[in-house]
Amino acid sequence: MEKKGNNILEKYIHGSISEEEYNELKQRIQDDSDRSIPDMLDDCWQNDLNIHVMPQRAKERTRKHIDEKIKKDIRRMWLKRASAIAASLLLPVLILSTVYLYREVNHYKQIPNIVSVNRGQRAGITLPDGTIVHLNSESKLTYTPDFNGKLREVSLEGEAFFEVTPNKEKPFIVKTSVFNVEVLGTSFNVSVYNDENIVETALIEGKVKLTMNKCPSKPVYLAPSQKFVYSKDERKGGISIMEEDSELAWKQGILAFNAVPLKEVLRRIERWYGVTIHYDKDSLVNDKFTGQFKMISIQEMMNILRIHYNLKFKIENNNIYII
């Protein structure tokens, strides 16, 4: 089918068709021998899907729905052989089919993309704007297909390091359960696990603005090498100097602790190795632990704690029992 007919249909769909073009489109519908309308609609469909990707099953379901409506009314028109009636029948069907098509596309545009990382794993992803995100264990990043529109917005549960592509016209926003982080182009780390009391953001370069969900009128600004640490229990936070070697060690596959209470050490080990540690929380000494460990097994890690704290343990599959 020639390009002109396709342009006419697209103009009709978007409400910019001229009177002359409308008459030509109507003549095509009235012409019994012209079977180009379904092809024209299919071309519009394909053009739209070059922008918005939909699952194949949804695509076929929508096309089947449109084809059935058009074929049903085309057969009715050919039986009646009345061009005026034909035009009045098919144009509404075309409108309804097109509306259905675009509703289906818009529906899938709103379904969020979710990247989840299980315990014991780490992953990286490049967002549509070129921003690189490194996800730590047991983390989830969510963003919609229209992410790179007026705003670049993602939601985070867990920990991630962001290398944001600069764009002054489109702020990059990381939404969490405690605060939102807004940047234009920078590198920073965010750690907001639901099962941890302490959450934080550490800035490597650039500038970020943190807005607390429960106190949006008092934003916090960070400069390079600063971090904001917030206690959910105490409902307060503060700015301090970050230690990049330990703060971002997880990106290099290093499990690092800097004066971390033992209970927190065990929680991080669970997340890092994908295990569950069983112990009596009341009898465990909650001492502070420091150290960096790379490429060691869970057996080796537990042996280090055994020597340091005089602990006894046994490992059964993915369960560790401190006895």
C-alpha positions as CSV (number, residue, x, y, z in Angstrom):
1,M,0.0,0.0,0.0
2,E,1.4,3.4,-0.9
3,K,2.7,5.8,1.8
4,K,0.1,8.4,1.1
5,G,-2.8,6.2,2.3
6,N,-1.0,5.4,5.4
7,N,-0.4,9.1,6.1
8,I,-4.1,9.8,5.6
9,L,-5.1,7.2,8.2
10,E,-2.5,8.4,10.7
11,K,-3.8,12.0,10.2
12,Y,-7.4,10.7,10.7
13,I,-6.4,8.9,14.0
14,H,-4.7,12.0,15.4
15,G,-7.4,14.4,14.2
16,S,-5.3,16.4,11.7
17,I,-6.9,15.2,8.5
18,S,-8.0,17.7,5.8
19,E,-11.4,17.6,4.1
20,E,-9.8,16.4,0.8
21,E,-7.9,13.6,2.6
22,Y,-11.0,12.6,4.6
23,N,-13.0,12.3,1.3
24,E,-10.2,10.1,-0.1
25,L,-10.2,7.9,3.0
26,K,-14.0,7.6,2.9
27,Q,-13.8,6.6,-0.8
28,R,-11.4,3.8,0.0
29,I,-13.8,2.5,2.6
30,Q,-16.7,2.7,0.1
31,D,-14.8,0.9,-2.6
32,D,-15.6,-2.8,-2.5
33,S,-12.4,-3.8,-4.2
34,D,-10.1,-1.7,-1.9
35,R,-9.0,-4.0,0.9
36,S,-6.3,-1.7,2.2
37,I,-7.9,-0.5,5.4
38,P,-6.8,-3.5,7.5
39,D,-3.3,-3.1,6.1
40,M,-3.3,0.6,6.8
41,L,-4.3,0.0,10.4
42,D,-1.6,-2.7,10.7
43,D,1.0,-0.2,9.5
44,C,-0.1,2.3,12.1
45,W,0.2,-0.4,14.7
46,Q,3.7,-1.3,13.6
47,N,4.7,2.4,13.6
48,D,3.5,2.8,17.1
49,L,5.2,-0.3,18.4
50,N,8.5,1.0,17.1
51,I,8.2,3.4,20.0
52,H,6.4,1.4,22.6
53,V,7.3,-2.3,22.9
54,M,4.5,-4.6,24.0
55,P,4.5,-8.3,24.8
56,Q,3.8,-10.5,21.7
57,R,0.8,-12.1,23.3
58,A,-0.8,-8.7,23.9
59,K,0.0,-7.6,20.4
60,E,-1.6,-10.6,18.9
61,R,-4.7,-10.3,21.1
62,T,-5.2,-6.7,20.1
63,R,-4.7,-7.4,16.4
64,K,-7.2,-10.2,16.6
65,H,-9.7,-8.0,18.3
66,I,-9.3,-5.3,15.6
67,D,-9.3,-7.7,12.7
68,E,-12.5,-9.4,13.9
69,K,-14.4,-6.1,14.1
70,I,-13.2,-4.9,10.7
71,K,-13.8,-8.2,8.9
72,K,-17.3,-8.5,10.4
73,D,-18.4,-5.1,9.2
74,I,-16.6,-5.4,5.8
75,R,-18.7,-8.6,5.2
76,R,-21.8,-6.7,6.2
77,M,-21.0,-3.8,3.8
78,W,-20.3,-6.1,0.9
79,L,-23.7,-7.8,1.4
80,K,-25.6,-4.5,1.5
81,R,-23.7,-3.0,-1.4
82,A,-24.5,0.5,-0.1
83,S,-21.6,2.9,0.0
84,A,-23.2,5.4,2.3
85,I,-24.1,2.7,4.8
86,A,-20.6,1.3,4.4
87,A,-18.9,4.5,5.3
88,S,-21.2,5.0,8.3
89,L,-20.5,1.5,9.5
90,L,-16.7,1.1,9.0
91,L,-15.6,4.5,10.2
92,P,-17.0,4.0,13.7
93,V,-15.5,0.6,13.8
94,L,-12.1,2.1,12.7
95,I,-12.4,4.6,15.4
96,L,-13.3,2.1,18.1
97,S,-10.5,-0.3,16.9
98,T,-8.0,2.5,17.0
99,V,-9.0,3.6,20.4
100,Y,-8.7,0.0,21.6
101,L,-5.3,-0.2,20.1
102,Y,-4.0,2.9,21.8
103,R,-5.6,2.0,25.1
104,E,-3.8,-1.3,24.9
105,V,-0.5,0.4,24.2
106,N,-0.9,2.9,26.9
107,H,-1.8,0.1,29.4
108,Y,1.5,-1.6,28.7
109,K,3.4,1.8,28.9
110,Q,2.3,2.0,32.5
111,I,3.4,-1.5,33.6
112,P,6.6,-1.0,35.5
113,N,10.0,-2.6,34.8
114,I,11.3,-4.4,37.9
115,V,14.8,-5.6,38.3
116,S,15.2,-7.8,41.4
117,V,18.4,-9.2,42.8
118,N,18.2,-12.2,45.1
119,R,20.3,-12.9,48.2
120,G,23.8,-13.9,47.4
121,Q,23.8,-12.1,44.1
122,R,24.7,-8.7,42.6
123,A,23.7,-7.2,39.3
124,G,24.1,-4.2,37.0
125,I,21.6,-2.5,34.6
126,T,21.8,0.4,32.1
127,L,18.6,2.5,32.1
128,P,17.2,4.0,28.9
129,D,19.0,7.3,29.4
130,G,22.4,5.6,29.8
131,T,22.5,5.8,33.6
132,I,24.3,2.8,35.0
133,V,23.0,1.2,38.2
134,H,24.8,-1.5,40.3
135,L,22.4,-3.4,42.6
136,N,23.5,-5.1,45.8
137,S,22.1,-8.3,47.1
138,E,18.3,-8.5,48.0
139,S,17.6,-5.2,46.2
140,K,14.8,-4.1,43.8
141,L,14.8,-1.3,41.2
142,T,11.5,-0.2,39.6
143,Y,10.9,2.2,36.8
144,T,8.1,2.7,34.2
145,P,8.6,2.4,30.4
146,D,8.2,6.2,30.0
147,F,11.1,6.7,32.4
148,N,13.0,9.1,30.1
149,G,10.1,11.5,29.8
150,K,9.8,14.8,31.7
151,L,11.3,13.1,34.8
152,R,13.8,10.3,35.2
153,E,12.4,8.5,38.2
154,V,13.1,5.1,39.8
155,S,12.1,3.4,43.1
156,L,14.6,1.5,45.1
157,E,14.4,-1.1,47.9
158,G,17.8,-2.2,49.1
159,E,21.1,-0.8,48.0
160,A,22.4,0.5,44.7
161,F,25.1,2.6,43.2
162,F,24.1,5.1,40.5
163,E,26.3,6.6,37.8
164,V,23.7,9.1,36.4
165,T,23.9,10.5,32.9
166,P,23.9,14.3,33.1
167,N,20.8,16.0,31.8
168,K,19.9,19.5,33.2
169,E,16.5,19.4,31.7
170,K,15.5,16.1,33.3
171,P,16.3,15.6,37.0
172,F,17.0,12.0,38.1
173,I,15.0,11.0,41.2
174,V,15.5,7.9,43.4
175,K,12.4,7.3,45.5
176,T,12.8,5.2,48.7
177,S,10.6,4.4,51.7
178,V,12.5,7.0,53.8
179,F,13.7,9.7,51.5
180,N,13.9,10.8,47.9
181,V,17.3,11.6,46.2
182,E,17.3,14.1,43.4
183,V,20.3,14.8,41.1
184,L,21.2,16.1,37.7
185,G,24.3,14.1,37.0
186,T,26.4,12.4,39.6
187,S,27.6,9.2,41.3
188,F,26.2,8.2,44.6
189,N,25.2,5.2,46.7
190,V,21.8,4.6,48.4
191,S,21.2,1.9,51.0
192,V,17.6,1.6,52.2
193,Y,16.8,-1.9,53.3
194,N,13.3,-2.4,54.9
195,D,14.7,-4.7,57.6
196,E,17.5,-2.3,58.7
197,N,17.2,0.6,61.1
198,I,20.0,2.6,59.5
199,V,19.6,4.0,56.0
200,E,22.0,6.2,54.1
201,T,23.1,8.0,51.0
202,A,26.8,8.5,50.1
203,L,27.9,10.9,47.4
204,I,31.0,10.3,45.3
205,E,30.8,13.3,42.9
206,G,28.3,16.0,41.9
207,K,25.6,17.2,44.2
208,V,22.4,15.6,45.5
209,K,19.3,16.8,47.4
210,L,17.6,14.5,49.8
211,T,13.9,15.1,50.7
212,M,12.6,13.3,53.7
213,N,9.2,11.7,53.1
214,K,8.0,12.9,56.5
215,C,9.6,16.3,56.4
216,P,9.7,17.5,52.7
217,S,10.1,21.2,53.7
218,K,13.6,20.6,55.0
219,P,15.8,19.1,52.3
220,V,19.4,17.9,52.9
221,Y,22.2,18.7,50.4
222,L,25.3,16.6,50.1
223,A,28.7,17.5,48.7
224,P,31.3,15.0,47.4
225,S,32.6,12.6,50.0
226,Q,29.7,13.2,52.3
227,K,27.1,10.8,53.4
228,F,23.7,11.2,55.2
229,V,22.9,8.5,57.8
230,Y,19.4,8.3,59.2
231,S,18.0,6.2,62.0
232,K,14.4,5.1,61.5
233,D,14.0,4.2,65.2
234,E,15.3,7.6,66.4
235,R,13.8,9.5,63.4
236,K,16.9,11.6,63.0
237,G,19.9,11.8,60.8
238,G,23.1,13.7,60.1
239,I,25.9,14.3,57.6
240,S,29.4,12.8,58.0
241,I,32.4,12.1,55.9
242,M,32.2,8.8,53.9
243,E,35.0,6.2,53.7
244,E,34.8,5.2,50.0
245,D,36.9,2.1,50.4
246,S,34.4,0.5,52.8
247,E,31.2,2.2,51.6
248,L,31.5,1.0,48.0
249,A,33.5,-2.2,48.6
250,W,30.5,-4.3,47.7
251,K,30.8,-3.1,44.1
252,Q,34.2,-4.8,43.9
253,G,32.9,-8.0,45.4
254,I,34.3,-7.2,48.8
255,L,32.3,-7.7,52.0
256,A,33.4,-4.9,54.3
257,F,32.6,-4.0,57.9
258,N,33.7,-0.8,59.7
259,A,32.9,-1.1,63.4
260,V,29.6,-2.8,62.7
261,P,27.6,-4.5,65.5
262,L,27.7,-8.3,65.3
263,K,24.0,-8.6,64.8
264,E,24.3,-6.4,61.7
265,V,27.3,-8.4,60.6
266,L,25.2,-11.5,60.6
267,R,22.4,-9.8,58.7
268,R,24.8,-8.7,56.0
269,I,26.4,-12.2,55.8
270,E,22.9,-13.6,55.3
271,R,22.3,-11.2,52.4
272,W,25.7,-11.6,50.9
273,Y,25.8,-15.4,50.8
274,G,22.1,-16.1,50.5
275,V,21.9,-18.0,53.8
276,T,19.8,-17.9,57.0
277,I,21.6,-17.7,60.3
278,H,19.8,-19.0,63.4
279,Y,21.0,-17.8,66.8
280,D,19.8,-16.6,70.2
281,K,19.7,-12.8,69.9
282,D,19.7,-12.3,73.7
283,S,22.8,-14.3,74.4
284,L,24.9,-13.0,71.5
285,V,27.5,-10.4,72.3
286,N,26.8,-7.4,70.2
287,D,30.4,-6.3,69.8
288,K,31.7,-4.1,66.9
289,F,33.4,-5.9,64.1
290,T,35.8,-4.5,61.4
291,G,37.3,-6.3,58.4
292,Q,37.2,-6.7,54.6
293,F,36.8,-10.0,52.9
294,K,37.0,-10.9,49.2
295,M,36.3,-14.2,47.5
296,I,36.0,-16.3,50.6
297,S,33.4,-19.0,51.2
298,I,30.7,-18.9,53.8
299,Q,32.6,-21.6,55.7
300,E,35.7,-19.4,55.8
301,M,33.7,-16.4,56.8
302,M,32.0,-18.2,59.7
303,N,35.4,-19.6,60.8
304,I,36.7,-16.0,61.1
305,L,33.8,-15.1,63.3
306,R,34.2,-18.3,65.3
307,I,37.8,-17.4,66.1
308,H,37.0,-13.8,66.8
309,Y,34.0,-14.3,69.1
310,N,34.6,-17.9,70.3
311,L,31.5,-19.1,68.6
312,K,30.4,-22.6,67.6
313,F,28.3,-23.2,64.5
314,K,27.1,-25.8,62.0
315,I,26.1,-25.4,58.4
316,E,23.2,-27.4,57.0
317,N,22.6,-26.4,53.3
318,N,21.6,-22.7,53.4
319,N,21.0,-22.7,57.1
320,I,23.7,-21.8,59.7
321,Y,23.1,-22.5,63.4
322,I,25.2,-20.7,66.0
323,I,25.2,-22.9,69.1
